[in-house]
Amino acid sequence: MKNICIIGGGIIGLFSAYYLSKKGCQITLIEQTDLADGCSFGNAGMIVPSHIIPLAAPGMIAKGMKMLFDAKSPFYIKPRASADLLKWGYHFYKASTEQHVRHAIPLLRDISLLSRQLYTALSEEKAFQFGFQEKGLLMLYQTAQVEKEEAETAKIANKVGIPAHILSAKEVQDLETEIKVAVRGGVYFPKDAHLIPQILLKELIQYLENKGVKILDKTSVTGFEKKNGQIQAVITSSGKIDKLDEVVLSTGAWSPILTTQLGLTLPMQSGKGYSFTLKDRLTNVQIPSILTEAKVAVTPMGTDLRFAGTMEITDVDLSVNMQRVSGIVEAIPKFYPEIKVALPEKEAIWKGLRPCSPDGLPYIGRSKHLKNLIIATGHAMMGISLAPATGKLIEEIVINEQLSMNIQGFSPERFD
């Protein structure tokens, strides 16, 4: 029986523990905050095989520069003197090429399809009833320029085996039977799905507790003991955890803090996002959507409706920027004229930090420098979407099974 320490109790750490527990591993899971308040609780809950184009792509820098001077824009880089930010920006610039996009597409496709398959299987288990629905995703647009961009993405998706259908305004409205939609058109990805993340996380935590996983929340990692190229012990605010066979690092936006303690470099920036939820709607959106010009995600969750958006490249900062939130609020009636939304109170706004690698690909794999360290982080906006596949891959690495896919492109040390 392998003794595993998983550092990080977000969705990636929980799914890693889920699959490892099925293999009979002895697991200690450490989370620095209250486990019931992780980054994924306010997530848009989308499972998106459609998202095969990485964040680092041609034209993204020019688009980002245009948005920087708009206080309500969906993208923002917090100005600060930071060597880590400069290094991240340099790698982002180098990755924003057609060649990188071609490299990334099959990787993102394969891990997304694996995740979707695993979610389908999980939803059929009695212990899990997390509102999983396979209704697809609508990419809605209002301008000719974005229509052209989304049509090109649809063409690429169809070419690599992800079905995508370009819809007219009327065809979009035919799908949305309860709510008026004001759009030029949309692209429909029928293989996407969605779920209710806060229910999923509670069910995963309950499952792990029932399986005997030792969960230490409100516990910080303060250091490590290393010897002969291995981690011997993890030092925490609750004491030392030793006699470890493997350590899994899945601390999201906080990962670079710990990799620095371990003497490793992991280029990453936090991408802050916000969400809020309208409760108990009499009429509701039927199919999850992304309002493309505003970069706002819209997800029905039972009778509730969640809106999520913004990508604020920052340090580990969880303050709420109300101007960014107002940008989300103002976009909603432009696309859904019948949905009138007031600016929420600051206390009602969920905020989270997404761990963003510079090339738009996650970090998944064993460290070359510390042979019992496995890293699983850097999933940006797709933590929920890619979590089961990541957890399954971590289990396969630990147990030394054949991998479900080639993960060389996710190497944690690809920027060394």
matplotlib code that plots the C-alpha trace (Angstrom):
import matplotlib.pyplot as plt

x = [0.0, 1.5, 1.6, 0.6, 0.5, -1.6, -1.0, -4.0, -7.7, -9.2, -10.9, -7.6, -6.4, -9.8, -10.0, -6.4, -7.4, -10.5, -8.7, -5.8, -8.2, -9.7, -6.3, -6.0, -3.5, -3.1, -3.7, -3.2, -4.8, -3.7, -5.6, -4.6, -8.2, -11.5, -12.1, -15.6, -14.4, -12.2, -11.5, -13.9, -17.1, -18.1, -16.9, -19.1, -19.3, -18.7, -17.2, -15.7, -14.1, -14.8, -12.0, -9.1, -7.4, -4.9, -4.9, -1.5, -2.5, -1.7, -3.5, -4.1, -1.5, -3.0, -6.5, -5.2, -3.5, -6.8, -8.7, -6.1, -7.3, -11.0, -11.8, -14.8, -13.1, -12.9, -9.1, -6.7, -3.1, -2.5, 0.5, 3.3, 7.1, 7.5, 10.3, 7.9, 5.3, 7.9, 9.2, 5.6, 4.9, 8.0, 7.0, 3.4, 4.8, 7.0, 4.0, 1.6, 2.3, 0.4, 2.9, 2.1, -1.7, -1.2, 0.8, -1.7, -5.0, -4.7, -3.4, -6.4, -8.8, -7.6, -7.6, -11.0, -12.6, -11.1, -12.5, -15.9, -15.9, -14.9, -17.6, -20.3, -19.1, -19.1, -22.6, -23.9, -22.6, -25.2, -22.9, -22.7, -25.7, -24.1, -26.5, -24.4, -26.2, -25.1, -26.8, -23.8, -22.5, -23.5, -20.8, -23.0, -21.9, -23.2, -20.6, -19.4, -15.7, -16.4, -18.7, -15.7, -13.4, -15.9, -16.6, -12.9, -12.8, -15.7, -13.9, -10.8, -13.0, -14.8, -11.5, -10.1, -13.2, -15.1, -18.5, -19.5, -22.5, -22.8, -26.3, -28.3, -30.0, -33.3, -31.6, -30.2, -33.6, -35.2, -32.9, -33.6, -37.3, -37.8, -35.6, -35.3, -31.8, -30.4, -27.5, -26.2, -25.7, -23.8, -21.7, -23.2, -20.9, -23.2, -20.6, -20.0, -21.7, -22.2, -22.6, -23.2, -19.6, -20.5, -22.5, -19.7, -17.1, -19.2, -19.9, -16.2, -15.2, -17.9, -16.7, -13.1, -14.0, -16.0, -13.0, -10.7, -8.7, -7.1, -8.1, -6.2, -7.9, -7.0, -3.4, -0.5, 2.7, 5.7, 8.5, 9.9, 12.7, 14.6, 17.2, 18.8, 16.6, 13.4, 10.9, 11.3, 8.7, 6.2, 6.3, 2.9, 1.3, -0.3, 3.0, 5.3, 4.0, 6.8, 7.5, 6.1, 6.2, 4.8, 3.9, 1.3, 1.4, -2.0, -2.2, -3.5, -2.5, -0.3, 1.8, 4.8, 5.2, 5.8, 7.8, 10.2, 10.6, 11.5, 14.1, 12.0, 10.7, 7.1, 6.0, 2.5, 0.3, -3.1, -6.1, -8.7, -12.3, -15.7, -19.1, -22.6, -25.8, -29.4, -31.6, -34.9, -35.8, -39.2, -37.8, -34.2, -31.5, -31.6, -28.2, -24.9, -23.4, -20.5, -21.2, -18.1, -17.6, -17.9, -16.2, -19.0, -20.0, -23.7, -24.7, -28.1, -27.9, -31.3, -33.6, -30.5, -28.4, -24.7, -22.7, -18.9, -16.2, -13.1, -9.4, -7.4, -3.8, -2.6, -0.6, -2.3, -4.9, -8.5, -9.9, -13.0, -12.8, -16.4, -15.7, -14.9, -18.0, -20.1, -18.7, -20.3, -23.6, -23.8, -23.2, -26.1, -29.1, -27.3, -27.6, -30.6, -32.8, -35.4, -32.8, -32.5, -29.6, -28.6, -25.0, -24.6, -23.5, -19.7, -20.5, -22.6, -19.8, -17.6, -14.0, -11.3, -7.7, -7.2, -3.6, -2.4, 0.6, 2.2, 1.4, -2.2, -1.4, -1.6, 1.4, 0.9, 3.7, 6.5, 9.4, 12.8, 14.5, 12.6, 11.7, 8.7, 7.1, 4.2, 2.8, -0.8, -1.7, -2.0, -5.4, -6.5, -10.3, -10.6, -9.9, -13.4, -13.4, -10.1, -10.1, -11.2, -8.7, -5.9, -6.8, -6.8, -3.5, -2.0, -3.2, -1.7, 1.7, 1.7, 0.7, 2.9, 0.1, -0.1, -1.2, -4.5, -2.9, 0.5, 1.3, 4.8, 3.4, 2.2, 5.7, 6.1, 9.6, 9.1, 10.3, 13.5]
y = [0.0, 3.3, 6.2, 9.4, 13.0, 15.3, 19.0, 20.9, 20.2, 21.8, 19.8, 18.5, 17.3, 15.7, 13.8, 12.6, 11.3, 9.8, 7.6, 6.8, 5.7, 3.2, 1.6, 1.2, 3.9, 5.4, 9.1, 12.3, 15.4, 18.8, 22.1, 25.5, 26.9, 25.5, 22.6, 23.8, 27.0, 26.0, 27.7, 25.5, 26.1, 29.2, 27.8, 28.0, 24.2, 23.6, 20.5, 21.8, 19.5, 22.5, 24.5, 23.2, 26.5, 27.5, 30.9, 31.5, 31.9, 34.4, 37.7, 37.2, 39.8, 42.4, 41.7, 41.9, 45.2, 46.7, 45.5, 46.7, 50.3, 49.4, 49.2, 46.8, 44.6, 40.8, 40.8, 42.7, 42.5, 44.1, 46.4, 45.5, 45.2, 41.5, 39.3, 36.4, 38.3, 39.4, 35.8, 34.6, 37.2, 36.3, 32.6, 33.6, 35.7, 32.9, 30.4, 32.7, 31.0, 28.9, 26.1, 26.1, 26.0, 23.0, 21.3, 22.1, 21.2, 17.4, 17.5, 19.6, 17.5, 14.2, 15.2, 16.9, 13.9, 11.6, 13.9, 13.9, 10.1, 9.9, 12.4, 10.3, 7.2, 9.1, 10.4, 6.9, 6.0, 6.2, 8.3, 11.1, 13.2, 16.5, 17.7, 16.4, 17.2, 16.7, 19.7, 21.1, 24.7, 27.7, 30.3, 33.3, 36.4, 39.7, 41.1, 40.0, 39.9, 37.5, 35.5, 35.0, 34.0, 31.5, 30.0, 29.4, 27.7, 25.5, 24.5, 23.5, 21.6, 19.6, 18.8, 17.2, 15.3, 17.8, 18.4, 22.0, 23.5, 27.1, 28.4, 31.4, 33.7, 31.8, 28.4, 29.7, 30.9, 27.6, 25.9, 28.5, 27.9, 30.0, 33.0, 35.6, 35.7, 38.7, 37.5, 37.5, 33.7, 31.1, 28.0, 24.9, 22.2, 19.3, 17.2, 19.7, 19.2, 21.0, 20.2, 21.9, 22.3, 22.9, 19.7, 17.7, 18.9, 18.1, 14.6, 14.0, 15.1, 12.9, 9.9, 10.4, 10.7, 7.5, 5.8, 6.7, 9.4, 11.6, 15.2, 18.1, 21.3, 24.8, 23.4, 25.1, 23.5, 25.3, 23.2, 20.0, 17.5, 16.2, 13.6, 11.7, 13.5, 12.7, 14.3, 12.6, 14.6, 17.4, 19.9, 21.4, 23.6, 20.4, 18.5, 16.4, 13.9, 11.4, 7.9, 9.1, 7.1, 10.0, 13.6, 15.2, 19.0, 20.4, 23.8, 25.8, 29.4, 28.9, 26.2, 28.4, 29.3, 25.6, 24.7, 27.6, 26.0, 22.8, 24.5, 24.2, 26.8, 26.7, 29.8, 30.7, 33.7, 33.8, 34.6, 36.1, 35.5, 36.3, 34.7, 35.3, 33.3, 34.2, 31.9, 30.2, 31.5, 30.8, 30.8, 29.9, 29.5, 25.9, 25.5, 26.8, 29.6, 31.9, 35.5, 35.7, 39.5, 39.9, 36.5, 35.8, 32.2, 31.4, 28.2, 26.9, 24.9, 23.5, 26.6, 28.8, 30.6, 31.3, 34.0, 33.9, 35.9, 38.1, 37.1, 39.4, 38.4, 39.1, 37.8, 35.9, 38.6, 37.8, 41.4, 42.1, 44.7, 45.9, 47.5, 44.0, 42.6, 45.4, 44.5, 41.0, 42.5, 44.9, 42.2, 40.0, 42.0, 42.7, 38.9, 38.0, 41.2, 39.6, 39.0, 42.1, 41.9, 44.5, 44.8, 42.2, 43.2, 42.6, 39.9, 37.9, 37.7, 34.6, 35.1, 32.6, 32.4, 30.3, 28.9, 30.0, 28.6, 30.8, 28.4, 27.6, 23.9, 22.4, 21.0, 17.2, 14.8, 13.6, 15.9, 15.2, 16.7, 15.1, 11.6, 11.1, 14.5, 14.6, 18.0, 18.6, 22.3, 25.1, 24.3, 27.9, 28.2, 24.5, 23.0, 21.5, 20.4, 18.6, 17.4, 13.7, 13.1, 14.7, 12.7, 9.5, 10.3, 11.0, 7.6, 5.9, 7.7, 6.6, 3.0, 2.9, 1.9, 2.6, 6.2, 7.0, 9.5, 11.0, 13.7, 14.8, 18.2, 18.8, 18.3, 20.5, 21.3, 22.2, 25.8, 24.8]
z = [0.0, -1.1, 1.3, -0.6, 0.5, -1.7, -1.1, -2.2, -1.7, -4.7, -7.5, -8.9, -5.5, -4.7, -8.0, -7.5, -4.1, -5.5, -8.1, -5.8, -3.1, -5.5, -5.8, -2.1, -1.4, 2.1, 1.5, 3.5, 1.8, 3.0, 2.3, 3.6, 3.7, 4.7, 2.3, 1.8, 0.2, -2.7, -6.0, -7.8, -5.7, -7.7, -11.0, -14.1, -14.0, -17.7, -19.2, -22.5, -25.0, -27.3, -25.7, -27.8, -28.6, -25.8, -24.2, -25.8, -29.5, -32.3, -31.8, -28.1, -27.1, -29.4, -28.1, -24.5, -25.1, -26.4, -23.3, -20.7, -20.8, -20.2, -16.5, -17.3, -19.9, -19.4, -19.5, -17.3, -16.2, -12.8, -13.2, -10.8, -10.7, -10.8, -12.2, -12.3, -14.3, -16.8, -17.2, -17.6, -20.2, -22.1, -22.3, -23.2, -26.1, -27.3, -27.1, -29.1, -32.4, -34.9, -34.3, -30.6, -31.3, -33.6, -30.8, -28.1, -29.9, -29.8, -26.2, -25.0, -27.1, -25.7, -22.0, -22.4, -24.0, -21.3, -18.6, -20.2, -20.4, -16.7, -15.7, -17.5, -15.6, -12.3, -12.8, -13.0, -9.5, -6.7, -4.5, -7.0, -8.1, -9.1, -11.8, -14.7, -18.0, -21.5, -23.2, -25.1, -25.2, -27.2, -28.2, -28.8, -30.7, -31.9, -34.3, -37.7, -36.5, -33.7, -36.0, -38.3, -35.4, -34.0, -37.4, -37.8, -34.4, -35.4, -38.6, -36.6, -34.0, -36.7, -38.3, -35.1, -34.2, -32.0, -33.5, -34.0, -35.7, -36.9, -36.0, -37.2, -34.7, -35.3, -34.8, -31.5, -30.4, -31.3, -28.8, -26.1, -25.5, -22.3, -22.7, -25.5, -27.1, -28.9, -31.1, -34.6, -34.3, -32.4, -32.6, -30.9, -29.4, -28.7, -26.9, -24.1, -20.7, -17.4, -13.7, -10.3, -8.9, -5.3, -5.1, -6.9, -4.4, -1.4, -2.7, -3.4, 0.1, 1.6, -0.5, 0.5, 4.2, 3.9, 2.2, 5.1, 3.4, 6.1, 5.4, 7.0, 6.1, 7.5, 7.5, 5.8, 4.4, 5.9, 4.5, 3.2, 4.2, 1.2, 0.9, -2.1, -4.6, -2.8, -0.5, 2.9, 4.8, 4.4, 7.3, 8.1, 10.8, 12.1, 12.3, 10.1, 7.5, 6.7, 5.4, 2.0, -1.2, -3.3, -3.0, -5.3, -5.6, -6.7, -5.0, -7.9, -8.0, -4.8, -6.5, -7.4, -3.7, -2.8, -5.9, -5.0, -1.5, -3.3, -5.5, -8.7, -11.2, -12.2, -14.3, -13.4, -12.8, -11.0, -13.3, -11.0, -11.9, -10.4, -10.4, -8.9, -9.0, -9.6, -7.4, -8.1, -11.6, -13.0, -16.5, -17.2, -19.8, -21.2, -22.7, -21.1, -23.1, -23.4, -24.4, -26.6, -26.9, -23.1, -22.2, -19.8, -19.0, -18.4, -16.7, -15.6, -12.4, -11.7, -11.2, -10.5, -13.1, -12.7, -14.4, -14.4, -16.1, -16.2, -16.4, -14.2, -14.3, -10.8, -7.8, -5.0, -4.5, -3.6, -3.4, -5.5, -8.3, -8.7, -12.0, -13.4, -11.9, -13.5, -16.9, -16.4, -15.2, -18.2, -20.7, -19.6, -20.9, -24.2, -24.9, -22.8, -22.9, -20.5, -17.7, -15.7, -13.2, -10.6, -9.5, -6.7, -3.2, -2.8, -0.2, -2.8, -5.3, -5.4, -6.5, -7.3, -8.6, -11.6, -12.0, -15.5, -17.2, -19.9, -22.8, -21.8, -21.0, -17.6, -15.7, -15.2, -14.6, -12.4, -11.6, -13.0, -10.0, -7.2, -8.1, -5.8, -6.6, -9.1, -10.1, -11.2, -11.6, -14.1, -15.5, -15.7, -16.4, -17.1, -13.6, -13.3, -16.9, -16.8, -13.2, -13.6, -16.4, -14.4, -11.3, -13.4, -14.9, -11.5, -10.3, -13.4, -12.8, -9.1, -9.7, -12.8, -15.1, -18.9, -19.3, -20.8, -23.1, -23.9, -21.4, -22.5, -23.6, -20.0, -18.5, -15.3, -16.3, -20.0, -19.3, -17.6]

ax = plt.figure().add_subplot(projection="3d")
ax.plot(x, y, z, "-o")
ax.set_aspect("equal")
plt.show()
